[in-house]
Amino acid sequence: MDPTGILLRTSIFRDLSVQDVEELLPHVHERSYSRGQVIWLEGDPADVLVVVAEGQLKAHRVSPDGREVILMVIPASGVTGEVGLFHPAGVRWLNLSAMTAARCLTIRRAPLLAFLGRHPSAMQRMLEQLSAAAVSAANSLSVMAFDDISHRVASLLAFLAEQHGEETPDGLLIAPRLSQGELAAHVAASRENVNRALAGLVAAGVVSQRDGHFFVHDRAALEASAQSARSVTHGTAVPPAQRDH
């Protein structure tokens, strides 16, 4: 593993030089997790930032009756843990688990803060990431409140394609792996209803799924479906009968 190269690929450290990032290396530790392993639970002390080197993680919550809602998927080169790390309460607000076997780098709070103080560009990127997390939470709340399931699914796939899409001969590959069950957990809907929403996109040739990955074949059509969802949040709410309960 090349910790310097991994850090330079992240949103927070990408503007820095190799020499800058090497200042952090004495404080960077490698951790490996098996699929399904819990990294932390809601309420645990928030004392490290996590950088995903390989694999992918999920930030999620579980209801009292055992239903899971996935709030975020963190793929390779993603960073997570910043919200709890900088919150005054100093605790985790979501559970974090490994969706696949994963290798991560961790950096403790004190040396990270000292480093950010010496490197304003990294501090700016960290603030941008915190802002993006706040906007994402607000958008997720409005989507759950106003959008029907087909719009939720289209919006999520469009977002993932924008953030993590990779051009391939077979179409735009969404890098994070998502099963239909995990997709259902991400949009807070039943798997059956998500399957029906996906069936429409697949039948229209907009997306397909293979080997755990979604491929986007008609990005304009997917964006159009997602855009109709955004317009709902600024207009008339979806009738309750059309929502998933």
Disulfide bonds with the S-S distance in Angstrom:
none
